[in-house]
Amino acid sequence: MIHIAVCDDNEVILKKLACLIEKEFNKYTSDINIKRFHSGLLLLTEHNVRPFDILFLDIDMPKVSGFDIAKILRSSFSNSFIIFVTSHSELVYESMDFQPFHFIRKNCEISLENSIIEITSKLIRHMKQNEKIILEDDISGRKTVFIRDIIYIESDRHYVRFYVIKNIEPIKMRINISECERNFKDYDFIKIHRKYCINMRFLSFFDSKNDEIILKTDEHKYRLPM
């Protein structure tokens, strides 16, 4: 079950947002629960009982603003996805302090509906990466890893090597790269070369001069041929 909170002190916008969000998520899953709040305080009270996975927050609200809610969530190390909604474009940069997943401008030329369509698609892909899988080889044995921690997959004849964050050595499994491409295509992995599938969340940039793709984690940089 995906728990979603929508908070806006404008009842018209609140209803419209909630309806659009429900419509888009239903294209991917019916296992959702959307709750509307016209007060940041009410949202926080409910979040303390049953944390929300995704929060759409109006920034400019009386008493408890969207920034206030985000600050409380981040100070408690919450991993909830935060999407700010506002008509004040100048607040975009200030919002970055709270690591928002996205930012919706109420008065943007792009319609509210188009913004929700784009954001929902991205959210679904990111949430899928939070799933776990079991990888197994003769050296490491069975290891449970988050899909989001797999940086890239490299073909090695009848085997592949999974390069995983915080693993010194790759995990080698007897499977071919084409099977990996099929198995991981719904998790934002793409095949960039006959030997490599990459996790798009680590894509840094394309080096067209050297025909390479650069992947980056907090600790390492990887160069792979295209």
Steps between C-alpha positions, in 0.01 A plus 500: 500500500633843400391768749471849350423831671385812317503824698374841385296763683313580178212247488458531120868433428508225763213311337640546150847380602368193681280400205784537249742306720250217551427485126868469409599251769207278404668452162780315681340354812173496692686438825502863613349704779469877448410736785424871468603762759425872510731542799866412543444427869234240422731336247787474748269353765394226260854448367619423853243220521543359149788654298423604144716375214432803280398854599376776269544817705383854436785722620300809593257391774412677828644382834678190362645550150620239254858589593418448870366151424803413286741622768336277764503200266865542402611558861346162585690340206178424314548353151161620381483651153416871526346695211455871562203680340499880480432805287820664629773399255764692695475237777639221280860553613408529868306173473818310407608503866232236560601265214165506322430239235338760277345845489162589346427860402129579524531788257736331254416488129522123518166387637459353844384176340812465285719560804321227696533257206876557480558485876290185551697314234828597668370409846393152389845433352679623812277301734559182301872545559435463873415133445749233608638205305727208590832468318718194549850390403763249618702761684241728660226242542144631515472877537184709521545838332282796416454545127584868552851395614587315178717744303539296183511144365787370288492198269773238548434220250238274661502711816433858602656713768280722719681809623330599825555798731729418797596163350875488442467219247217455247255216548532245219199296389437249223253692285541692174476873441187467283314338789612783727379755248155339501489454878602857583340704222213605730747624763659777292791292368606529138746308285762745371737246344501130419679447832335751732165585661502812718279632777382841374501648850882500489532652155711816522569596138582384149855547382441513125864581430612164641175310436458433870231526766595626843333352806552654843431396857594696812835319507590393147483590133462238225574537128326254270510475119188582301 
